[in-house]
Amino acid sequence: MTHIAVPATIADVDAAWLTRALAIRRPEIVVQRAELVKSLGGACTKLRMAVETNDPSFPSTIIVKACLEPHTLGMAEMQYKEACVYDRITPRLDGIETVTCFYAQADRNIGSALVMEDLDQRDVTCLDARNPIASFAVAADFLSSVASLHAMWWNANELADDGPLAFAGGLQQLLIPRNEMVLAGPV
């Protein structure tokens, strides 16, 4: 996979960089204009960017995630792992609704970054620990998705220390034999 240098600052996220990033998966796309709408804060920098491209079906706003501010540099490993998830796991999640990722680069040397769908465009409400799930149907759908995710990776060789998903660390607990008792003691 082609890797490109990740911008060092928010100001460096421009039409030229976005074109290079998006062109890795969509070589025909050209970002003609890019404008910062809002910095969304968080552990790693999240930027809502307004964009105009040569593709009229491309979204008018996108989210860029990377370590672009001094306080985020300590989060580089977390950003690397998140980019790995969107690069290596999310494309394999058939039947589980996820955010569209237009660009995912996981590189510890030159930086990790994501260019993603802006979920505000779909009026999505993300689950939030501060706001309980108010709907049984939403809770059931969420649990069904989590169960599907776990079933997909149960006892998977990809989780081994030398496997393509080893970056996740700690998931090797899922490599237990299927017939081994998972719950010890009374439930």
Disulfide bonds with the S-S distance in Angstrom:
none
